[in-house]
Amino acid sequence: VAVGMDVDLEGARELGAMSGPFFVGAGVAVGCWVLRAGVQLAPKVAPNMPKMPSMGAAAPNWNAAAAAAQKLYQDAISRVAGAHPGGFEKAMTRREAGLILGVKESAQKDELKMAHRNMMLLNHPDKGGSPFIASKINEALEALSNRAKRSSAF
């Protein structure tokens, strides 16, 4: 070490210890991005696969591979997010109603009323919200409060 130069080995060790989790996280993020891009690209590429000449060996079933990749991606997303896979069920269930209002299925009447009010303030059609979403919020309140079902506009 040259005279007058201080070497901070402790600071270098701390930086090395902190960079490991960063690079692991960055690697996971890049891997997910690549998987997502592959899943989104597969349906576009799959129709063109029969037009390609055979490469001698048994040609892979690209449609099955694309479907399997799509299923893996959806399963991974639902596991990571721990969320509902998306969309609405044909008939409103108590579980779906609880997810829409953000309450437990066994919530008390006052808790349901407050959750419904908050969701309608955010999604009311007069405030720029969707009439369809507003009807689903109302349907969720009816499903959890055991009221007689009214006809929906949708």
C-alpha positions as CSV (number, residue, x, y, z in Angstrom):
1,V,0.0,0.0,0.0
2,A,1.3,3.4,-1.0
3,V,2.0,5.9,1.7
4,G,-1.0,8.2,2.3
5,M,-3.6,5.8,0.7
6,D,-6.1,4.2,3.0
7,V,-7.7,1.0,1.8
8,D,-11.2,0.4,3.2
9,L,-11.5,-3.4,3.1
10,E,-14.6,-3.4,5.4
11,G,-16.5,-1.2,3.0
12,A,-15.5,-3.4,0.1
13,R,-16.8,-6.5,2.0
14,E,-20.1,-4.8,2.8
15,L,-20.6,-3.8,-0.9
16,G,-19.9,-7.4,-2.0
17,A,-22.3,-8.8,0.6
18,M,-25.0,-6.3,-0.6
19,S,-24.6,-6.9,-4.3
20,G,-25.3,-10.7,-4.1
21,P,-29.0,-10.4,-3.4
22,F,-29.3,-7.6,-6.0
23,F,-27.8,-9.8,-8.8
24,V,-30.0,-12.8,-7.7
25,G,-33.1,-10.5,-7.9
26,A,-32.0,-9.1,-11.3
27,G,-31.5,-12.6,-12.6
28,V,-34.9,-13.7,-11.5
29,A,-36.5,-10.6,-13.1
30,V,-34.7,-11.2,-16.4
31,G,-35.7,-14.9,-16.4
32,C,-39.4,-14.0,-15.8
33,W,-39.2,-11.4,-18.6
34,V,-37.7,-13.9,-21.0
35,L,-40.4,-16.5,-20.1
36,R,-43.1,-13.9,-20.5
37,A,-41.8,-12.8,-23.9
38,G,-41.6,-16.5,-25.0
39,V,-45.2,-17.2,-23.9
40,Q,-46.4,-14.0,-25.7
41,L,-44.5,-14.8,-28.9
42,A,-45.4,-18.6,-29.1
43,P,-49.0,-18.1,-30.4
44,K,-47.7,-15.8,-33.1
45,V,-44.9,-18.3,-34.2
46,A,-46.9,-21.5,-33.8
47,P,-49.1,-21.0,-36.9
48,N,-46.1,-20.6,-39.1
49,M,-44.4,-23.8,-37.9
50,P,-46.1,-26.2,-40.3
51,K,-44.8,-24.1,-43.2
52,M,-41.2,-24.7,-42.1
53,P,-39.4,-27.6,-43.7
54,S,-38.9,-30.7,-41.5
55,M,-35.4,-30.9,-40.1
56,G,-35.1,-34.7,-40.4
57,A,-36.0,-35.7,-36.9
58,A,-39.5,-35.7,-35.5
59,A,-40.9,-32.2,-35.7
60,P,-41.8,-30.8,-32.3
61,N,-45.5,-30.1,-31.6
62,W,-45.2,-26.3,-31.3
63,N,-48.9,-25.8,-30.4
64,A,-48.6,-28.2,-27.4
65,A,-45.3,-26.5,-26.4
66,A,-47.0,-23.1,-26.5
67,A,-50.0,-24.2,-24.5
68,A,-47.7,-25.8,-21.9
69,A,-45.6,-22.7,-21.6
70,Q,-48.8,-20.6,-21.3
71,K,-50.0,-22.8,-18.5
72,L,-46.7,-22.7,-16.7
73,Y,-46.7,-18.9,-17.0
74,Q,-50.2,-18.6,-15.6
75,D,-49.5,-21.0,-12.8
76,A,-46.3,-19.1,-11.8
77,I,-48.1,-15.8,-11.9
78,S,-51.0,-17.0,-9.8
79,R,-48.6,-18.6,-7.3
80,V,-46.4,-15.5,-7.0
81,A,-49.3,-13.1,-6.8
82,G,-51.5,-15.4,-4.7
83,A,-54.4,-13.8,-6.5
84,H,-57.5,-14.7,-8.4
85,P,-56.6,-15.8,-12.0
86,G,-58.7,-13.0,-13.5
87,G,-62.1,-12.6,-15.0
88,F,-65.5,-13.1,-13.5
89,E,-67.3,-16.4,-12.8
90,K,-70.6,-17.0,-14.5
91,A,-72.5,-17.0,-11.3
92,M,-71.3,-14.8,-8.4
93,T,-69.9,-16.9,-5.6
94,R,-69.3,-15.8,-2.0
95,R,-65.5,-16.2,-2.6
96,E,-65.6,-14.0,-5.6
97,A,-67.8,-11.5,-3.9
98,G,-65.3,-11.3,-1.0
99,L,-62.4,-10.8,-3.5
100,I,-64.3,-8.0,-5.2
101,L,-65.1,-6.1,-2.0
102,G,-61.8,-7.0,-0.3
103,V,-63.4,-8.6,2.7
104,K,-63.8,-12.1,4.2
105,E,-66.8,-14.1,3.2
106,S,-68.0,-14.0,6.8
107,A,-67.7,-10.2,7.1
108,Q,-70.3,-8.4,9.3
109,K,-73.0,-6.1,7.8
110,D,-71.3,-2.8,8.7
111,E,-67.9,-4.0,7.3
112,L,-69.7,-5.0,4.0
113,K,-71.4,-1.7,3.8
114,M,-68.2,0.2,4.3
115,A,-66.2,-1.9,1.8
116,H,-69.1,-1.5,-0.8
117,R,-69.1,2.3,-0.2
118,N,-65.3,2.6,-0.7
119,M,-65.3,0.5,-3.9
120,M,-68.2,2.4,-5.3
121,L,-66.5,5.7,-4.6
122,L,-63.5,4.5,-6.6
123,N,-65.6,2.8,-9.5
124,H,-68.8,4.8,-9.8
125,P,-69.9,5.4,-13.4
126,D,-70.7,9.1,-12.6
127,K,-67.0,9.5,-11.6
128,G,-65.6,7.8,-14.7
129,G,-65.9,4.2,-13.6
130,S,-67.3,1.3,-15.6
131,P,-71.0,0.5,-15.3
132,F,-70.1,-3.2,-15.6
133,I,-67.7,-3.1,-12.7
134,A,-70.2,-1.1,-10.6
135,S,-72.9,-3.7,-11.2
136,K,-70.4,-6.4,-10.2
137,I,-69.7,-4.5,-6.9
138,N,-73.4,-4.3,-6.2
139,E,-73.8,-8.0,-7.0
140,A,-71.0,-8.8,-4.6
141,L,-72.7,-6.9,-1.9
142,E,-75.9,-8.8,-2.5
143,A,-74.2,-12.1,-2.6
144,L,-72.5,-11.5,0.8
145,S,-75.4,-9.8,2.5
146,N,-77.8,-12.6,1.5
147,R,-80.3,-10.2,0.0
148,A,-82.7,-11.3,-2.7
149,K,-80.9,-11.1,-6.0
150,R,-82.0,-8.2,-8.2
151,S,-81.8,-8.3,-12.0
152,S,-78.5,-6.9,-13.4
153,A,-78.2,-4.8,-16.4
154,F,-75.4,-7.0,-17.6
